[in-house]
């Protein structure tokens, strides 16, 4: 379909990639990964034809149809969303107009065989391009992406940028081109729409290339990974998890080859130095010198940012109940979001909020943060509770006249330059970028800086609304690791399931005016929901066989969860053991602050440990 031969591309500020050789075939579903600025979008534009390569050739199959979803938000067009989607298929619209015109002509001249034959030809063409089912398919796709039936005929201008991006995505999917290029398609989707898109793309008959930082999405949707790293483009077979394993193997192989070559170089240099001035060894010395000159030097593997540890300050011990919603009612005009809601957040609890779009997830977060008033009832906090709230659009805390470095440094508690630079590196601010003024940062950069600053404040309750949206894969992993070890309570909204699985230990489903709690991460929530859905009733009675054997996919999920529980409980046992060693060490008996922190840590992880043991026994009963 598309072949790249020795393709190179540079910009004035440097080389992006060189000598790229790729062959994109039908059926390939490719995830394109790499650090921000590595050239992912540029590679898209080269293949789409929006930019020219500096050297090399790009060949495309004749009559190849291409769909391209960019990150730029489409403007209003005066059309309704269904009209906008159908307009993306001009051949069908033009054929329909011609068909209507011919139909009217035949009515006026029913004996004109030429017109009748022409109408038949046009009707056949309309059927061949799917014209009769076009609107039905358009509505099906829009529904999958989260639009309600009543919204189909609303004007584009009435929707936010994120919803307009969904319309643009629907337009591309309806066209069914030979190959689609999707740049961050899930950034503006909630979880339900993301899962629908995954299912849709797994049935995609053409080729696909997608840029995404959503690991779960890449695991379910792609069968190849293309990585841009150190100005090179590498192809991996399999999904994202397969890519991580294979990359680790390749790095270890490269490290071994590098060490062997370095030893060979040193041995050769020693030989040359030792016998340089001996006439009897002159031929051998010259041979070794030529050997070094001709040697293809193996580069030392670079240190992956993923191994960095993000150290965020921990809060002091809080009351057991950090925050509570008591008989809360919340309404917007005639729209009732919550009705008599009772909801508690406890010390050490890490809650992921899930639910359909408009269910009230962000509203609940805002009520807990105190930025949204309840209509009735009360939000109550524990004594001396400190709250940190992050939302992508809450950026007024940033001073536009400060640099990135100064903005963070003033809240760092006396960190040195190296510590500040390392911390900012976890949020993708490197090199000269930390000297940029806040006022010239993009919206995504400001969001990253706001998140970095917020996490410097040791808070008992951390509230996060889509914290990973502007982070690359490596930064997400770093933040995930830090938050999973955070001793305070966390309530977060995220459509990144990998983030939810790593960070949270509780999942709350928001909807129908209330909240339903599941004592586990998103993977556990998914398993429980599937189990509830699949529970059978016979003649209106519950199936008596409550311990019915699960099907293969369910058993696999249970086994994966059990493996994770085993790993996590082992980690907790080590944490408790380490804390107990500190508690009984005589050298620490006067350090009351340290002892209190370790006691608090033990209490927090023991609570999680007991829940996991209980869950472990429950899950085993289903195998």
Residue pairs with C-beta under 8 A, 6 or more apart in sequence:
1 24
1 25
1 26
1 60
1 61
1 64
1 178
1 179
1 207
2 22
2 23
2 24
2 47
2 58
2 59
2 60
2 61
2 64
2 179
2 207
3 22
3 23
3 24
3 57
3 58
3 59
4 20
4 21
4 22
4 23
4 46
4 47
4 56
4 57
4 58
5 21
5 56
5 57
5 58
5 59
6 19
6 20
6 21
6 55
6 56
6 57
7 17
7 19
7 20
7 21
7 46
7 53
7 55
7 56
7 57
7 58
8 15
8 17
8 18
8 19
8 20
8 53
8 54
8 55
8 56
9 15
9 16
9 17
9 18
9 39
9 42
9 43
9 46
9 51
9 53
9 54
10 16
10 54
15 231
16 38
16 39
16 42
16 228
16 231
17 38
17 39
17 43
17 228
17 231
17 232
17 233
18 231
18 232
19 56
20 43
20 56
20 233
22 226
22 233
22 235
24 30
24 47
24 179
24 207
24 209
25 207
26 178
26 205
26 206
26 207
27 205
27 206
27 207
28 207
28 208
28 223
28 224
29 201
29 204
29 207
29 208
29 210
29 221
29 222
29 223
29 224
30 207
30 208
30 209
30 210
30 222
30 223
30 224
30 225
30 226
31 209
31 210
31 211
31 212
31 218
31 221
31 222
31 224
31 225
31 226
31 239
31 240
31 243
32 40
32 43
32 44
32 209
32 210
32 211
32 225
32 226
32 228
33 40
33 211
33 218
33 225
33 226
33 227
33 228
33 240
33 243
33 473
34 40
34 227
34 228
34 229
35 229
35 428
35 472
35 474
36 428
36 472
38 228
38 229
39 228
40 211
40 228
41 71
41 183
41 211
42 51
43 228
43 233
44 68
44 181
44 183
44 209
44 211
45 51
46 52
46 53
46 58
47 58
47 181
47 209
48 66
48 68
48 181
49 66
61 178
64 178
64 179
65 175
65 177
65 178
65 179
66 177
66 178
66 179
66 180
66 181
67 172
67 173
67 175
67 177
67 179
67 180
67 181
68 172
68 180
68 181
68 183
69 165
69 168
69 169
69 172
69 180
69 181
69 182
69 183
69 185
70 183
71 183
71 184
71 187
73 161
73 164
73 165
74 156
74 164
74 165
74 167
74 168
76 155
76 156
76 157
77 84
77 87
77 156
78 155
78 156
78 157
79 87
79 155
79 156
80 152
80 153
80 154
80 155
80 156
81 142
81 147
81 151
81 152
81 153
81 154
81 156
81 159
81 167
82 135
82 138
82 139
82 142
82 152
82 153
84 156
84 167
84 171
85 138
85 141
85 142
85 167
85 170
85 171
85 174
86 92
86 93
86 134
86 135
86 138
86 174
87 93
87 171
88 171
88 172
88 174
88 175
89 129
89 134
89 174
89 175
91 129
92 126
92 129
92 130
92 131
92 134
95 122
95 125
95 126
95 129
95 131
96 126
96 131
98 122
99 119
99 122
99 123
99 126
102 115
102 118
102 119
102 122
103 119
105 112
105 115
105 119
106 112
106 115
106 116
106 119
109 115
126 132
130 137
134 174
137 174
138 170
138 174
139 149
139 152
141 170
141 173
141 174
141 200
142 152
142 166
142 167
142 170
143 149
144 193
144 196
144 197
144 200
145 166
145 169
145 170
145 189
145 193
145 196
145 197
146 166
146 189
146 190
146 192
146 193
146 357
147 163
147 166
156 164
156 167
159 167
161 188
162 187
162 188
163 188
165 187
165 188
166 188
166 189
166 193
169 182
169 185
169 197
172 180
172 182
173 180
173 200
176 205
176 206
177 206
178 206
178 207
179 206
179 207
179 208
179 209
180 204
180 206
180 207
180 208
180 209
181 208
181 209
181 210
182 208
182 209
182 210
182 211
182 212
183 210
183 211
184 211
184 212
184 213
185 197
185 210
185 212
186 194
186 197
186 212
186 214
186 217
186 495
187 469
189 197
189 495
190 356
190 357
190 495
191 354
191 495
191 497
192 356
192 357
193 357
194 214
194 217
194 495
197 217
197 221
198 217
198 220
198 221
201 208
201 221
202 220
202 221
208 221
208 222
209 226
210 218
210 221
210 222
212 218
213 468
213 471
213 472
213 473
213 476
213 496
214 495
214 496
214 497
214 498
215 240
215 241
215 473
215 476
215 496
215 498
216 496
216 497
216 498
218 225
218 239
218 240
219 239
219 240
219 241
220 239
221 239
222 239
222 240
223 237
223 238
223 239
224 235
224 236
224 237
224 238
225 235
225 236
225 238
225 239
225 240
225 242
225 243
226 233
226 234
226 235
226 236
227 233
227 234
227 236
227 243
227 247
230 299
230 302
236 242
236 243
236 246
236 247
237 246
238 246
251 301
251 304
254 298
254 299
254 301
255 300
255 301
257 298
258 298
258 299
258 300
258 301
261 295
261 297
261 298
265 292
265 295
268 288
268 291
268 292
269 292
271 284
271 285
271 288
272 285
272 288
272 289
272 292
275 281
275 284
275 285
276 285
278 285
304 474
305 425
305 426
305 474
305 475
305 478
306 474
306 477
306 478
308 422
308 425
308 426
308 478
309 478
309 481
309 482
310 423
310 426
310 455
310 478
310 479
310 481
310 482
311 423
311 482
312 455
312 456
312 458
312 482
312 486
313 413
313 456
313 457
313 458
314 458
314 486
314 487
314 488
314 597
315 386
315 458
315 459
315 460
315 487
315 488
316 458
316 596
316 597
317 347
317 596
317 597
317 600
318 347
318 382
318 384
318 385
318 460
318 488
318 489
319 347
319 382
319 383
319 385
320 346
320 347
320 382
321 344
321 345
321 346
321 347
321 382
322 345
322 346
322 347
322 349
322 381
322 382
322 385
322 460
322 461
322 488
322 489
323 344
323 345
323 368
323 379
323 380
323 381
323 382
323 385
323 387
323 461
323 489
324 342
324 343
324 344
324 345
324 379
324 380
324 381
325 338
325 341
325 342
325 343
325 344
325 364
325 367
325 368
325 374
325 377
325 378
325 379
326 342
326 377
326 378
326 379
326 380
327 340
327 341
327 342
327 376
327 377
327 378
328 338
328 340
328 341
328 342
328 343
328 367
328 374
328 376
328 377
328 378
328 379
329 336
329 338
329 339
329 340
329 341
329 374
329 375
329 376
329 377
330 336
330 337
330 338
330 341
330 360
330 363
330 367
330 372
330 374
330 375
331 337
331 375
336 513
337 360
337 363
337 513
338 360
338 363
338 364
338 513
338 514
339 513
339 514
340 377
340 513
340 514
341 377
341 513
341 514
341 515
343 364
343 508
343 515
345 351
345 368
345 461
345 489
345 491
346 489
347 460
347 488
347 489
347 604
348 487
348 488
348 489
348 603
348 604
348 605
348 607
348 608
349 489
349 490
349 505
349 506
350 483
350 484
350 486
350 489
350 490
350 492
350 503
350 504
350 505
350 506
351 489
351 490
351 491
351 492
351 504
351 506
351 507
351 508
352 492
352 493
352 494
352 500
352 503
352 504
352 506
352 507
352 508
352 521
352 522
352 525
353 361
353 364
353 365
353 491
353 492
353 493
353 508
353 510
354 361
354 500
354 507
354 508
354 509
354 510
354 522
354 525
355 361
355 509
355 510
355 511
356 511
359 510
359 511
360 510
360 511
361 493
361 510
362 391
362 465
362 493
363 372
364 491
364 510
364 515
365 389
365 391
365 463
365 465
365 491
365 493
366 372
367 373
367 374
367 379
368 379
368 387
368 461
368 463
368 491
369 387
369 389
369 463
370 379
370 387
371 389
381 387
381 461
382 460
385 460
385 461
386 457
386 458
386 459
386 460
386 461
387 459
387 460
387 461
387 462
387 463
388 454
388 455
388 457
388 459
388 461
388 462
388 463
389 454
389 463
390 450
390 451
390 454
390 462
390 463
390 464
390 465
390 467
391 465
391 466
392 447
392 465
392 466
392 469
392 470
394 450
395 446
395 447
395 450
397 450
397 453
398 407
398 438
398 446
398 449
398 450
398 453
399 407
399 438
400 437
400 438
400 439
401 437
401 438
401 439
402 437
402 438
403 434
403 435
403 436
403 437
403 438
404 424
404 429
404 433
404 434
404 435
404 436
404 438
404 441
404 449
405 417
405 420
405 421
405 424
405 434
405 435
407 438
407 449
407 453
408 420
408 423
408 424
408 449
408 452
408 453
408 456
409 415
409 420
411 453
411 456
411 457
412 419
412 420
412 423
412 456
413 456
415 423
420 434
421 434
423 452
424 430
424 434
424 452
426 452
426 475
426 478
426 479
427 448
427 449
427 451
427 452
427 471
427 475
427 479
428 448
428 471
428 472
428 475
429 445
429 448
429 449
429 452
436 445
438 446
438 449
441 449
444 469
444 470
445 470
447 469
447 470
448 470
448 471
448 475
451 467
451 479
454 462
455 462
455 479
455 482
458 488
459 488
460 488
460 489
461 488
461 489
461 490
461 491
462 483
462 486
462 488
462 489
462 490
462 491
462 492
463 490
463 491
463 492
464 490
464 491
464 492
464 493
464 494
465 492
465 493
466 493
466 494
466 495
467 479
467 492
467 494
467 499
468 476
468 479
468 494
468 496
468 499
471 479
476 496
476 498
476 499
480 498
480 499
480 502
480 503
481 502
483 490
483 503
484 502
484 503
487 600
487 601
487 604
490 503
490 504
492 500
492 503
492 504
494 500
497 522
497 523
500 507
500 521
500 522
501 521
501 522
501 523
502 521
503 521
504 521
504 522
505 519
505 520
505 521
505 608
505 611
506 517
506 518
506 519
506 520
506 521
507 517
507 518
507 520
507 521
507 522
507 524
507 525
508 515
508 516
508 517
508 518
509 515
509 516
509 517
509 518
509 525
518 524
518 525
518 528
519 611
519 615
520 528
520 561
520 615
523 557
523 560
523 561
523 564
524 561
524 615
526 557
527 554
527 557
527 558
527 561
530 554
530 557
531 550
531 554
531 622
534 554
535 542
535 543
536 543
537 543
547 621
547 622
549 555
549 622
549 623
550 558
550 622
550 623
554 622
555 622
555 623
558 619
558 622
558 623
559 623
561 619
562 616
562 619
562 620
565 612
565 615
565 616
565 619
566 616
568 608
568 612
569 609
569 612
569 613
569 616
572 605
572 606
572 608
572 609
572 612
573 609
575 601
575 605
576 602
576 605
576 606
576 609
579 598
579 599
579 601
579 602
580 602
582 588
582 594
582 595
582 598
583 595
583 598
583 599
588 594
588 595
589 595
